[in-house]
Amino acid sequence: MPSTNINIRTDSELKAQAQAVLEDLGLDLSTAINIFLRQVVRKEAIPFEISRSPLSNNNRAKPGGWEGKIQLSDDFNEPMNDFEDLMS
């Protein structure tokens, strides 16, 4: 398949930060953009959520999350005992 060039404008600091992260992931900017474009085509949508919420809101517990649903047992054998009961 023949390739084509895409020219985009972005903040130079943003580009440098993105390249540093991508390098840690073993990717270059061109590969990451191609992954993004393939996901757009595959999903027929932007492949991540876009919202007007500030980023700080994303770190808050969301209704229906795991909060209050996970309990630690004092007896670490208890989950295994429950499992064994289910299997018998």
N, C-alpha and C positions, 0 to 999 in steps of 0.2 A: 504494500500500500504506500503510495507516495506521501511524503511528509510535507508540512507547510509550517510557516513561521507565524507566531502570534506575538504582537507587540503590545505590552501593557505598561501602564505607569503605576508606580507604587512608591511609597515612602522608602527612602534608602535604608533607614534604620529598621523598618519592618522587614524588608528584604533580607538584611543581614541576620536578624534574629531568626527568621524562618529558615534560612540556609543553615544556621548553626544547629537548630533542632533537627532538620532533615538529615544533616550530615551524621548526627548521632544515631539516626534511624537507618543509616546506610543508603539514603536516597539523595538525589540532587533535585533542584527546583523543577527542572523540566519533567522528570519522572513523576514528582508529586502532582504537578498540574495535570499530567496525562491521567493519573489515577483519578483525580477529581473529575475530569471530563468524562471518563468511562463510567463513573458512578452516576453522573448526571444523566447520561444516555440510558444506563441500565434501569435506574429508578424513575426516570422521566420526572425528576425533581432535584432540588438542591439536596445533597446527601447528608445534611445535618440540619438541626433545628435553627431557625432564625426567629428571634423574638425582640421585642422592644424592651424587655427587662434588662436592667443593669446587670453586669457580670456578678456583682456581689450577691444578687438574689439567687443565683444558681447554686450557691454553697449552702443555702438553708435547707433544712429538712422539708420534704414535700409531703403533703397529705397522702396517706396511703402507702408511705414508704415503710422501711423496716423498723422505724422507731417504735419501741414498746412491744415488738413481736419476737425479739430474740431474748432468750433467757439462758443464763449460765447455770449449770448444775454444780452443786457442791460435790456430788459423787460422779466422778468421770466415767464410772462403769455404767451409770444409769442409762445413757443413750444406747449402749451395747445391749443391756438387758432388755430395753424396749424393742430393739431390733430382733433379738433372739425370740422374744414373745411373738412378734409378728411372723417370724419364719416357722414357728412350730404349729 
